[in-house]
């Protein structure tokens, strides 16, 4: 067990030393849909908090920095822009999302609606995945 923990510690340390951030795309602004959530306790009852949801990066447009050339097409990486992960981090940017228009994601009060099939301006989108962000969080 000790060697497994040591190996994991070494792997995590190596990963941390290579950590980088994805570039932010500027073609579509990222505006997280707002939603109200309730936190309840037996002693204090329920309190309502303002939160938001964020779209999984897997559904977002990944394109060259400052342009509109896809870094990923279908099931294949664009080898000119992203032949490896380090080059992809340098050359590619992850854009914001048109939550309602492209993905059919809307919020109203405490309700979250996810349309499975959306025919939009740029094609047909099937499915989406969102995550609830912590109240007050912007990232």
N, C-alpha and C positions, 0 to 999 in steps of 0.2 A: 504494500500500500504506500509506503514511504517513497519508493522510486516513482510511482505514478504521480504522486503529489509534486515531487521535485521536477519531473518531466513537464507537468502542466505549468508549473511556475516559470520554468525556462521558456516554454512556448509562449506564454502570455507576455513575458518580458520582451522577447524578440518581436512579437506582434506589435506591442506598444511602441517600440523604437521605430517601426516602419509606418505607423499610423499617419494617414493624410486625410484631408477633407475633400469632398467632391466640390467642383465648381458650381456656382449658382447661375442658372440660366436667367436671362432677362427678357425673353420674348413674351412670357405670360407671368403676371404677378401672382405670387402665392398669397391667397387669402383664405385662411382656415374657416370653414363654416362654423358659426357659433351654435352652441347647444347648452341648454340648462340641465344640470344634473342635481340629484338630491343625495345628500349624505345623511344617513339615519343612525341613531343610537337608541338603545332601549331607554336610557335615562333622559336624553335630551330631545327626543323626537327627530324631526327632519329639518335640515337646512338646505336651501337651494344655492347652488354655486354656478357661476358662468364658466364654461369650458369650451372646447372646440374639438373638431376632428381633423385628421390629416390623412391624405391619400398615400398609400404604400408606394414607395419609389419604383416598384416593379411596373406600375401602370403609367408612369410619367415618361415624358419625352426626354431622351438623352441625345444631345446633339453637340456638334463642335462648338467650342467657345466663340461667341460673337457671331455665329452663323446659324444655318439651318440644315446642315448635312447630318443625317442620322449616324449615330455611333453604333447603333444596334438595329438591324433590319430583320424582321421575322424572328428567326431562331439563330442568327449568325452575327457575330461582331464584325464591324467594319475594320478590317485589318490595317487600313491606312491610318485610321484615327486611334484605334484601340488594339494594337497587336499584343499588349500585355497590360496588367493592371496599373502599373506606374505611368505608362504613357496615356492610358485612358483617363487617369486622374488629372493629367496635365491638359489633355486635348478636349475633353468632353465636359459638358455642363448639364445638370439636371434642372429642368424647367419647372415652373409653377404649374398649376392645374386649373382648368375651367371646370370646376366641380359639377355644376348643374348642366352646362351645355354639352360637354364631352362625356361625362361619366354618369349623369343622372343622379347626382348626390345632392340632396337638399336637407336642410334642417328647418324646424319651426318649433320654438319653445323646447319641449323635451323630446320631440319626435325627430328621428333620423330616417330618411327614405333613400334606399339604394335601388335604382332601376337596373335590372339585369341586362337589358338590351337597349342601347341608345344609338340611333342613327343620327349622326351629326354632320357638321360642315366638312370634316376631314375624313369621314368614313364611319364604319360601324364599330362600336365598342361593346364588348361582351364582358360583363362582370366588373367588379372593383373590390378593393379591400381598404377599409379605413381603420384608424386607430384613434381611441379617445385620448386626448392630451390632458395632462394634469391642469386643474384650474389655475389660471394665471400664466401658464407656459406659452412661450412663443416659438420654441424650437423642439 
